[in-house]
Amino acid sequence: MRIALLGGTGDIGEGLALRFAHDTDHEILIGSRDPEKARDAVEGYEETLEARGVEASIKGFTNEMATDRADIVVLSVPPYYAGDTVDAVAEKLDADTVLVTPAVGMKGDEDGMHYHPPSAGSVTELVAGRTPDEVPVVGAFHNLAAGELSNLEHDLDLDTIVVGEGAAKDAVTALANEIDGLRALDGGPLANAAEVESITPLVINIARHNEELHDVGVKFQ
Ligand SMILES: NC(=O)c1ccc[n+]([C@@H]2O[C@H](COP(=O)([O-])OP(=O)(O)OC[C@H]3O[C@@H](n4cnc5c(N)ncnc54)[C@H](OP(=O)(O)O)[C@@H]3O)[C@@H](O)[C@H]2O)c1
């Protein structure tokens, strides 16, 4: 399968790219608004992987080109740019492409991070509302810490909650389960995304106040 990470030059894009490349045989496409930036990021990811003896298939493209080539597209851009990024690639999406959003709406103040959903109810639902009707949208990877994913020395033991429906949700669940130490749990339909997203500020606040839990995630038992 071909997995595109739009804004794959950023933090969660790097973490997911490294884990997908390290743990799976899928082809990874790093998307960016600037293809040169994407290719530079790919060089860095390849160096990290080569140091661990992994020769992976990763290539850099514009977001549009990456979307055009992909089976699963992960929208790894800040939440306030998610809608515009969907608009920018919409022509390259189709019914056979799954669009995945890990984005979370948050606001920070002196007390910590707070959940701040858009009027759509969640960023996941906002993204679904901006996406052409025939394109399946799935929410996943919201509660993972990019730093923990990027540190390949670290063995994961985490859950990610997947929201969506049908074959698209099954495909993203299977993909998430291919990452060693990550378990995908079914969170129900997209309408449940706000509950999933709202865990992220909690996780960040816990990481901030508990030194030993830097880059903490969630595990349901
Ligand atoms: N960081 C985490 O630990 C984490 C964990 C779970 C979920 N998430 C979610 O993942 C998403 C990305 O988070 P992040 O921390 O990876 O973000 P980030 O590093 O700040 O940005 C990711 C990429 O977004 C692109 N971007 C920046 N401004 C943009 C704009 N105006 N329009 C379109 N693209 C733009 C950039 O790529 P180019 O310049 O190459 O285009 C950038 O490298 C967020 O929605 C966040 O809620 C993050």
The ligand as an ORCA input file, in Angstrom:
! r2SCAN-3c Opt
* xyz 0 1
  N       2.788     16.530     17.455
  C       2.142     15.536     18.067
  O       2.658     14.907     19.009
  C       0.759     15.133     17.591
  C       0.188     13.984     18.131
  C      -1.074     13.584     17.693
  C      -1.756     14.344     16.743
  N      -1.182     15.484     16.258
  C      -1.925     16.258     15.260
  O      -1.186     16.143     14.061
  C      -1.269     17.366     13.325
  C       0.133     17.840     12.998
  O       0.823     18.119     14.200
  P       2.383     18.423     14.191
  O       2.785     18.633     15.592
  O       3.091     17.420     13.371
  O       2.402     19.822     13.418
  P       3.628     20.682     12.881
  O       4.907     19.927     13.044
  O       3.535     22.037     13.504
  O       3.267     20.871     11.341
  C       3.188     19.777     10.459
  C       3.333     20.274      9.044
  O       2.189     21.034      8.674
  C       2.541     21.821      7.543
  N       1.978     23.162      7.661
  C       2.375     24.157      8.493
  N       1.647     25.267      8.257
  C       0.776     24.968      7.263
  C      -0.212     25.689      6.551
  N      -0.443     26.998      6.809
  N      -0.911     25.051      5.581
  C      -0.659     23.736      5.290
  N       0.281     23.008      5.911
  C       0.988     23.618      6.886
  C       4.074     21.887      7.519
  O       4.513     21.127      6.392
  P       5.097     21.813      5.056
  O       5.696     23.132      5.444
  O       6.129     20.833      4.654
  O       3.957     21.924      4.117
  C       4.487     21.225      8.797
  O       5.706     20.536      8.717
  C      -2.024     18.356     14.189
  O      -3.298     18.467     13.690
  C      -2.006     17.749     15.575
  O      -3.199     18.035     16.280
  C       0.060     15.885     16.661
*
